Amino acid sequence: MSFSRCLFLATPVALLVSSAVFAQATPTAPADNTAIPSIIAPAATAPVTNNPGSPVTREELPALVKEIIMNEPELIMEAAKKLREKHEAEGKKQASDALQKYKNDLFANPELPSVGAKDADVIIVEFFDYHCGYCKHMLPVLNETLDKDKKVRFVFVEFPILSDDSVTASRAALAVNRIAKDKYFDYHSALMKASGKFDEKFLMEAAKKLGIDTKKLKEEMAKPEITAALDKNREMAGALNISGTPALILGDEIMGGAVDYDTLKKVIDAVRAGKKPSEAMKSMEPVDNKAPAAEAPKN
């Protein structure tokens, strides 16, 4: 936790504590609203007293707040926990609303690359970056799932956030999907298995090995439709609070981080049984379940 966040969390506690002190120490105002003791008067004119029944002054307030926090330091942790839970709940609500808004864009969009059963009863959407090590670990998990489960389908959302050549790689992959949909997953796999920089030479050679016309590929990569597709993906990621990769969407929930085959299978089984992925995740600890420290571009 950063120092600035510590300050941010401590401040609401002080305000809440001081509010309670005010409430206990300030007399009830007369019905005609006349001559009530002021707790916000200048320090020079405010009465200073140790009488518990007297109003709290500006001079006394810092010491009182400090005393309360020092005597009950757990108040800080309780407030921090409550604030974190509040932010998490707000984030989940925002993501849930966004998921409903973009449901068709994610699960029923023929323009998004995909692989697996056309009549799938479970569709898994993955946001990824070709330079993401965790995403690369997911490739064999996807392959094993596709080999063993003939009723699942993966949808790929190109989300290049790690480097400029991640963007170049995504443009090439989307261009392949536009001119040869049946070769997208092979191209995707070739890029996921690669290491190092994605320069034009590598991208064209990978396409050439799959029998793709590289001249046509270059032309397709430069089209504004590719730019629009990536912009749309970033828009959806922002709305869904996805800032790291990989991120998997199953049913109406988002899973952040890579998982192993057994974990993914249990989640898929849960979705088929009409349960939420989070219910299946409660009894297990996902492998590499933390996305890398990559952040989506901030506007």
C-alpha positions in Angstrom: 0.0 0.0 0.0 1.4 3.4 -0.9 1.8 6.2 1.6 -0.7 8.4 -0.2 -3.3 5.6 0.1 -2.5 5.3 3.9 -3.3 9.0 4.2 -6.4 8.6 2.2 -7.7 5.8 4.4 -6.8 7.5 7.6 -8.5 10.7 6.8 -12.1 9.3 6.7 -11.4 7.7 10.1 -10.4 11.0 11.6 -13.5 12.6 10.2 -15.8 9.9 11.4 -14.2 10.0 14.9 -14.3 13.7 15.1 -18.0 13.7 14.0 -18.8 11.3 16.8 -16.9 13.6 19.3 -18.9 16.6 18.0 -22.2 14.7 18.4 -21.4 13.7 21.9 -19.9 16.9 23.1 -22.0 19.6 21.4 -25.2 20.6 23.3 -28.5 20.4 21.5 -29.4 23.7 19.9 -32.2 25.7 21.4 -35.5 25.8 19.6 -35.1 29.4 18.6 -31.5 28.7 17.2 -30.0 31.4 19.5 -26.7 31.5 21.1 -25.4 28.0 20.6 -21.7 27.3 21.5 -19.5 27.4 18.5 -17.0 24.6 17.8 -15.6 26.3 14.7 -14.9 29.7 16.1 -11.3 31.0 15.9 -9.0 29.3 18.3 -8.3 32.6 20.1 -11.9 33.0 21.1 -12.9 29.4 21.6 -13.0 28.4 25.2 -10.4 25.8 26.2 -11.6 23.4 28.8 -11.2 19.9 30.1 -14.8 19.6 31.2 -16.3 16.6 29.4 -19.6 18.4 29.1 -18.1 21.4 27.3 -18.0 21.8 23.5 -14.9 20.5 21.7 -12.7 23.3 20.3 -10.4 23.4 17.4 -7.5 23.3 19.8 -8.7 20.2 21.6 -9.8 18.3 18.5 -6.4 17.0 17.1 -5.4 15.7 20.6 -8.8 14.0 21.0 -8.7 12.3 17.6 -5.1 11.2 18.2 -6.0 9.8 21.7 -9.0 7.8 20.3 -6.9 6.4 17.4 -3.9 5.6 19.7 -6.3 3.9 22.2 -8.1 2.0 19.4 -5.7 1.6 16.5 -7.9 -1.2 15.0 -10.2 1.6 13.9 -7.8 2.3 11.1 -7.8 -1.3 9.9 -11.6 -1.5 10.2 -12.1 1.6 8.2 -9.5 0.5 5.6 -11.2 -2.9 5.3 -14.7 -1.3 5.0 -13.4 1.2 2.3 -11.7 -1.6 0.4 -14.9 -3.8 0.5 -16.9 -0.7 -0.6 -14.6 -0.1 -3.6 -14.7 -3.8 -4.5 -18.4 -3.9 -4.4 -18.7 -0.8 -6.5 -16.2 -2.2 -9.0 -18.1 -5.5 -9.3 -21.4 -3.7 -9.8 -19.9 -1.5 -12.5 -18.3 -4.6 -14.2 -21.6 -6.5 -14.0 -23.6 -3.6 -15.5 -20.9 -3.3 -18.3 -21.0 -7.0 -18.9 -24.7 -6.8 -19.6 -24.2 -3.8 -21.9 -21.4 -5.5 -23.9 -22.8 -9.1 -23.7 -23.5 -9.3 -27.5 -20.3 -7.6 -28.4 -18.4 -10.3 -26.5 -20.3 -13.5 -26.8 -22.1 -13.1 -30.1 -19.8 -10.9 -32.2 -18.8 -12.7 -35.5 -16.0 -10.1 -35.9 -14.1 -11.4 -32.8 -11.7 -14.3 -33.4 -12.8 -17.6 -31.8 -12.0 -21.3 -31.8 -14.0 -24.3 -30.7 -17.5 -25.7 -31.0 -19.9 -23.5 -33.0 -22.8 -24.9 -30.9 -20.9 -24.5 -27.6 -22.9 -24.5 -24.4 -20.0 -22.6 -22.6 -18.2 -19.7 -24.2 -15.1 -18.3 -22.6 -13.9 -14.8 -23.5 -10.2 -14.0 -23.0 -8.6 -10.5 -22.9 -4.8 -11.0 -23.6 -1.6 -9.4 -24.8 1.0 -11.4 -26.9 3.8 -10.2 -24.6 2.0 -11.4 -21.4 3.8 -14.3 -19.9 0.7 -15.4 -18.0 -1.3 -15.4 -21.3 1.4 -17.6 -22.8 0.9 -20.1 -19.9 -2.8 -20.1 -20.8 -2.2 -21.4 -24.3 -1.6 -25.1 -23.4 -4.6 -24.9 -21.0 -6.8 -23.7 -23.9 -5.5 -26.5 -26.1 -6.1 -29.2 -23.5 -9.6 -27.8 -22.9 -10.4 -27.8 -26.6 -9.1 -31.4 -27.0 -11.1 -32.8 -24.1 -14.3 -30.6 -24.2 -16.1 -30.5 -27.6 -18.8 -28.2 -26.3 -16.7 -25.2 -25.3 -15.6 -22.2 -27.4 -13.0 -19.5 -26.7 -13.4 -15.9 -27.9 -10.3 -13.8 -28.2 -10.2 -10.1 -27.4 -6.9 -8.5 -28.5 -5.9 -6.2 -25.7 -2.3 -5.0 -26.3 -1.2 -3.0 -23.3 2.4 -4.0 -22.7 4.3 -2.5 -25.6 4.0 -0.8 -29.0 4.9 -4.1 -30.8 2.1 -5.8 -28.8 -0.2 -3.4 -30.8 1.6 -4.4 -34.0 1.1 -8.1 -33.2 -2.6 -7.6 -32.5 -3.1 -5.7 -35.7 -1.5 -8.6 -37.6 -3.6 -11.2 -35.8 -6.8 -9.2 -36.4 -5.9 -8.8 -40.1 -5.3 -12.6 -40.3 -8.8 -13.1 -38.8 -10.3 -10.8 -41.4 -8.7 -12.5 -44.4 -8.5 -16.1 -43.2 -10.6 -16.8 -40.1 -9.7 -20.5 -40.1 -6.0 -19.7 -39.7 -6.4 -17.2 -36.8 -5.9 -19.6 -34.0 -2.8 -21.1 -35.6 -1.4 -17.6 -36.0 -2.4 -16.7 -32.5 -0.6 -19.8 -31.2 2.6 -19.0 -33.2 2.7 -15.5 -31.6 2.0 -16.9 -28.1 4.8 -19.4 -28.4 7.3 -16.7 -29.6 9.6 -14.6 -27.4 11.3 -11.4 -28.2 10.1 -8.4 -30.3 7.3 -8.7 -32.8 8.8 -6.9 -35.7 7.4 -7.0 -39.3 9.8 -9.7 -40.4 8.7 -12.1 -37.7 5.0 -11.3 -38.2 5.2 -11.8 -42.0 7.2 -15.0 -41.7 4.7 -16.5 -39.3 1.9 -15.6 -41.7 3.8 -17.0 -44.7 4.2 -20.4 -42.9 0.4 -20.6 -42.8 0.0 -19.8 -46.5 -1.2 -16.3 -45.9 -0.6 -13.7 -48.6 1.8 -11.3 -46.8 1.1 -8.4 -49.2 -2.6 -8.7 -48.5 -1.9 -9.0 -44.8 0.1 -5.7 -44.7 -2.7 -3.9 -46.5 -5.3 -5.3 -44.1 -3.2 -4.3 -41.1 -3.2 -0.7 -42.2 -7.0 -0.4 -42.5 -8.9 1.9 -40.1 -11.2 -1.0 -39.2 -8.4 -2.7 -37.3 -7.8 0.5 -35.3 -11.5 0.7 -34.6 -11.6 -2.9 -33.4 -8.7 -2.3 -31.0 -10.3 0.9 -29.7 -13.5 -1.0 -29.1 -11.6 -3.7 -27.2 -10.0 -1.0 -25.0 -13.4 0.6 -24.4 -14.9 -2.7 -23.2 -11.9 -3.5 -21.0 -12.2 -0.1 -19.4 -15.9 -0.5 -18.7 -15.3 -4.0 -17.3 -12.4 -2.8 -15.0 -9.9 -5.0 -16.8 -6.5 -3.5 -16.5 -4.3 -6.6 -16.6 -4.0 -9.7 -18.6 -5.2 -12.4 -18.9 -8.8 -11.8 -18.0 -11.4 -14.5 -18.6 -15.1 -14.0 -18.8 -17.4 -16.9 -18.1 -21.1 -16.5 -17.7 -21.6 -13.2 -15.9 -18.3 -13.1 -14.0 -14.8 -12.0 -14.7 -11.7 -14.0 -13.6 -8.5 -12.1 -13.4 -5.3 -14.1 -13.9 -4.2 -17.4 -15.4 -5.5 -20.7 -14.2 -4.5 -24.3 -14.8 -6.6 -26.9 -16.7 -8.2 -28.5 -13.6 -9.3 -25.2 -12.3 -10.8 -24.1 -15.6 -12.6 -27.5 -16.0 -14.2 -27.1 -12.6 -15.3 -23.6 -13.5 -16.7 -24.7 -16.8 -18.6 -27.6 -15.0 -20.0 -25.0 -12.6 -21.3 -22.8 -15.4 -22.9 -25.8 -17.0 -24.6 -26.6 -13.7 -26.0 -23.1 -13.6 -23.6 -21.9 -10.9 -21.4 -18.9 -10.8 -17.6 -19.4 -11.5 -16.9 -17.8 -8.2 -18.7 -20.7 -6.4 -16.3 -23.2 -8.0 -13.3 -21.0 -7.2 -14.1 -20.8 -3.4 -12.6 -24.2 -2.7 -9.5 -23.9 -4.8 -6.5 -21.6 -5.2 -5.9 -20.8 -8.9 -2.4 -21.2 -10.4 -0.7 -17.8 -11.2 -4.0 -16.1 -10.3 -2.5 -12.7 -10.4 -2.3 -10.8 -13.6 1.0 -9.1 -14.4 1.6 -5.6 -13.3 0.5 -4.3 -16.7 -2.0 -1.4 -16.7 -4.3 -0.4 -19.5 -3.7 3.1 -20.9 -5.3 5.8 -18.7 -7.2 8.6 -20.4 
